[in-house]
Amino acid sequence: MAWRSVIISKPSKISLKNHNFLYSPIDGKDIVVPIVDISVIILETHQVTITSALLSRMAEENILIFSCDKKHTPNGIFTPFHQHSRFSLMVHLQIKWSEPFKKRVWQQIIQQKIANQASVLKQLDKTKEYKELLNIQKRVKSGDLENLEAQAAKLYFNYLFNNFMRRDVSDWRNSALNYGYSIIRGVIARDLSASGLIPAIGIHHKNQLNSFNLADDLIEPFRAFVDLEVDKIQKENNIPKIHELHFNHKIKLVELLQKTVYINDEKSTLLNSSSIVINSLVGATKDNEFKSLKLPRFDNE
């Protein structure tokens, strides 16, 4: 099973050699990696050449590729397009999602998101705050019409970080959060493309200019795993508020894909849990049963 994440940060060429991934840096020795071991490749530098043969092979192996902007933050993905055997059936069912079905699915997503946020606070010994978020979580109703998601998020980030504003682009924590979220969003987008579901058609998100509305729905319960890791990295390295997101910080965030999570009391890696969640949504869609949806949670509960 693919497990390795590769970050290309130096000028180089990547190609296919004897069915393996070949990394050829301009100022170093070649490195060969079995292509079947790779799940994600991040092209952090703009000075990298990639062969079409490698691109084709990576599509066959369902490997996700990220491009990055000038600030080295993921800004695009190359995701394999696998024609699902029941693509037309899934399209037909997805576009006929009823409003009650979507509202119930969104309720579950937000309930699990807030539960995971509460779990983060519990792991940080913030017991009072943990209980406060759980009380909010229990009040989330179908469709979250009261927008308890936003209320919980405001309290959560105030409790999690000191002197923090989510929209402060100069804050190291926001850079780290956005980097981690982007990686998970890309994984979900890849798995959606392979499932037969249309990523642009969301449960809750409905932006006509967004090709991945459904990915933005499903990522919500995953965000807390990134939040906890960012807090851990900052505390372990005593990182100030205004600071560059270093390469070693990014490695830690990418390695988060191998973290153990629980779905219905079964262990999985965060990477593999994406496809489990999506397959459960496929099943819920076919059966018109919102309770079939499976979502990730921490392993400490």
C-alpha positions in Angstrom: 0.0 0.0 0.0 1.3 3.5 -0.9 2.5 5.4 2.1 5.4 7.7 1.1 5.1 11.4 0.6 7.7 13.1 -1.5 8.6 16.8 -1.4 10.6 18.2 -4.2 12.3 21.4 -2.9 15.5 21.7 -5.1 16.0 22.2 -8.8 15.8 18.8 -10.4 14.3 16.4 -12.9 11.8 13.7 -12.0 11.2 10.8 -14.4 10.4 7.1 -14.8 13.2 4.6 -14.7 12.5 0.8 -14.8 9.0 1.4 -13.5 10.5 3.4 -10.5 10.4 7.1 -9.6 13.8 8.7 -10.4 14.7 12.0 -8.6 17.7 13.7 -10.3 18.8 16.9 -8.5 21.0 19.3 -10.4 23.6 19.3 -7.7 23.4 15.8 -6.2 23.1 12.1 -6.7 20.1 10.4 -8.2 17.6 8.8 -5.9 15.3 5.9 -6.9 12.0 5.2 -5.1 9.6 2.4 -5.9 6.6 4.2 -7.4 4.2 1.8 -5.7 5.3 3.3 -2.4 4.3 6.8 -3.3 1.0 8.4 -2.4 1.7 12.1 -2.6 4.2 14.3 -4.4 4.6 18.0 -3.6 6.5 20.2 -6.2 7.6 22.9 -3.8 10.1 24.4 -6.3 9.3 25.9 -9.7 12.6 24.6 -11.0 11.6 21.0 -11.6 11.2 19.2 -14.9 8.7 16.2 -15.0 8.4 13.8 -17.9 5.0 12.9 -19.4 5.8 9.2 -19.0 6.1 9.7 -15.2 2.8 11.8 -15.2 1.0 9.0 -17.0 2.4 6.3 -14.7 1.5 8.3 -11.6 -2.1 8.7 -12.9 -2.2 4.9 -13.2 -1.0 4.5 -9.7 -3.4 7.0 -8.3 -0.6 9.3 -7.1 -1.6 12.9 -6.1 0.7 15.7 -7.3 0.6 19.2 -5.8 2.0 22.4 -7.4 2.9 25.3 -5.1 2.9 29.1 -5.4 5.8 31.5 -4.8 5.3 31.2 -1.1 5.6 27.4 -1.4 2.0 26.8 -0.4 0.0 24.2 -2.4 -2.1 26.0 -5.0 -3.1 23.2 -7.5 -3.4 19.5 -8.0 -2.9 16.9 -10.7 -5.3 14.1 -9.7 -5.9 10.9 -11.7 -9.2 10.7 -13.6 -10.4 7.1 -13.2 -13.7 6.5 -15.0 -15.8 4.9 -12.3 -17.6 1.8 -13.5 -20.9 3.3 -12.3 -20.1 6.9 -13.0 -23.5 7.7 -14.8 -25.4 6.0 -11.9 -23.6 8.1 -9.3 -24.1 11.3 -11.2 -27.8 10.6 -11.5 -28.1 9.9 -7.7 -25.9 12.8 -6.6 -27.8 15.5 -8.5 -31.0 14.1 -6.9 -29.8 14.5 -3.4 -32.8 15.7 -1.4 -32.6 18.7 0.8 -33.5 16.6 3.9 -30.7 14.2 3.0 -28.1 16.9 2.5 -29.1 18.7 5.8 -28.8 15.5 7.8 -25.4 14.7 6.2 -24.2 18.3 7.0 -25.5 17.9 10.6 -23.3 14.8 11.0 -20.3 16.5 9.5 -20.5 19.5 11.8 -21.2 17.4 14.8 -18.1 15.4 14.2 -16.1 18.5 13.4 -17.0 20.1 16.7 -16.5 16.8 18.5 -12.9 16.6 17.1 -12.3 20.2 18.0 -13.4 19.4 21.6 -11.1 16.4 21.6 -8.1 18.7 20.7 -8.9 20.8 23.7 -9.2 17.8 25.9 -5.8 16.5 24.8 -4.4 19.9 25.8 -5.9 19.5 29.3 -8.5 22.3 28.7 -11.3 20.3 30.3 -13.7 23.2 30.9 -13.4 24.4 27.3 -13.7 20.8 26.1 -17.1 20.5 27.8 -18.3 23.8 26.5 -17.7 22.7 22.9 -19.4 19.4 23.5 -22.4 21.2 24.8 -22.5 23.2 21.5 -22.0 20.0 19.5 -25.0 18.4 21.0 -27.2 21.3 19.9 -26.4 21.0 16.2 -29.6 20.2 14.3 -30.4 19.2 10.8 -28.6 21.6 8.4 -27.0 23.6 11.3 -29.4 26.4 10.6 -28.2 28.2 13.7 -24.6 28.1 12.4 -23.3 26.6 15.5 -20.2 25.6 13.5 -19.1 29.2 13.4 -19.9 29.8 17.1 -17.9 26.7 18.0 -15.0 27.7 15.8 -14.7 31.2 17.3 -14.5 29.8 20.8 -12.2 26.9 19.8 -9.5 29.0 18.2 -9.6 31.4 21.1 -9.0 28.5 23.5 -6.5 26.8 21.3 -4.2 29.7 20.4 -3.2 32.9 22.2 -3.5 36.2 20.4 -4.8 34.6 17.2 -6.9 35.8 14.3 -7.7 33.3 11.6 -7.3 35.8 8.8 -3.9 37.2 9.8 -1.7 36.1 6.9 1.5 37.1 8.7 0.8 34.6 11.5 3.0 31.4 11.3 0.1 29.4 12.7 -2.2 30.4 9.8 0.5 29.5 7.2 0.9 26.1 8.9 -2.9 25.5 9.1 -3.4 26.5 5.5 -0.6 24.2 4.3 -2.0 21.2 6.3 -5.6 21.9 5.2 -4.4 22.1 1.5 -2.8 18.7 1.6 -5.8 17.0 3.1 -8.2 18.8 0.7 -6.1 17.5 -2.2 -6.3 13.9 -1.0 -10.1 14.2 -0.6 -10.4 15.7 -4.1 -8.4 12.8 -5.6 -10.5 10.2 -3.8 -13.7 11.9 -4.9 -12.6 11.7 -8.5 -12.0 8.0 -8.2 -15.4 7.4 -6.5 -17.8 8.4 -9.2 -19.0 11.4 -7.3 -18.7 14.9 -8.8 -16.4 17.0 -6.6 -18.1 20.3 -7.8 -21.5 19.3 -6.4 -21.4 19.8 -2.7 -23.6 19.0 0.3 -23.4 22.4 1.8 -20.8 24.4 -0.1 -22.3 25.7 -3.4 -19.8 28.1 -4.9 -20.2 28.0 -8.7 -16.5 28.9 -9.2 -15.3 26.1 -6.9 -14.6 22.7 -8.6 -14.2 21.0 -5.2 -17.3 22.0 -3.2 -17.8 18.5 -2.0 -14.1 18.2 -0.8 -14.7 21.4 1.2 -17.7 19.8 2.8 -15.9 16.5 3.7 -12.7 18.2 5.0 -14.4 19.7 8.0 -14.0 16.9 10.5 -10.3 16.5 9.3 -9.3 20.0 10.2 -8.8 19.4 13.9 -6.0 16.8 13.2 -4.1 19.6 11.5 -4.9 22.1 14.3 -3.4 19.8 17.0 -0.3 19.1 14.9 0.3 22.9 14.3 0.0 23.6 18.0 2.4 20.7 18.7 5.0 22.0 16.2 4.8 25.5 17.5 5.3 24.5 21.2 8.1 22.0 20.5 10.1 24.6 18.5 9.1 27.7 20.4 8.0 29.4 17.1 7.1 33.1 17.4 3.9 34.5 15.8 5.7 36.1 12.9 7.9 33.4 11.4 8.5 31.6 8.1 7.0 28.2 7.6 10.2 26.1 7.3 10.7 23.0 5.2 10.9 20.8 8.3 7.6 22.2 9.5 6.0 21.2 6.2 7.5 17.7 6.5 5.7 17.3 9.8 2.4 18.4 8.3 2.7 16.0 5.4 3.6 13.2 7.7 0.3 13.8 9.4 -1.2 11.7 6.6 0.1 8.6 8.3 -1.4 9.5 11.6 -3.7 6.8 13.1 -7.4 7.9 13.3 -10.6 6.0 14.1 -13.6 5.5 12.0 -16.4 3.5 13.6 -13.9 2.1 16.1 -11.6 0.8 13.3 -8.1 2.1 12.9 -7.0 3.8 9.7 -4.3 6.2 8.6 -5.6 9.7 8.0 -4.6 9.2 4.3 -6.7 6.1 3.9 -9.6 7.4 6.0 -10.4 9.8 3.2 -11.5 7.0 0.9 -13.4 5.3 3.7 -15.4 8.5 4.3 -16.1 8.9 0.6 -17.1 5.3 0.1 -19.5 5.6 3.0 -21.0 8.7 1.3 -21.4 6.7 -1.9 -23.2 4.0 0.1 -25.4 6.5 1.9 -26.3 8.0 -1.5 -27.2 4.7 -3.0 -29.3 3.7 0.0 -30.6 7.2 0.7 -29.5 6.6 4.3 -27.6 9.5 5.9 -26.7 7.4 8.9 -24.4 5.3 6.7 -21.9 8.2 6.6 -18.6 7.4 8.4 -16.4 10.2 9.7 -12.9 10.3 11.4 -12.2 10.9 15.0 -9.3 10.9 17.4 -8.0 7.7 18.9 -8.2 8.9 22.5 -12.0 8.5 22.9 
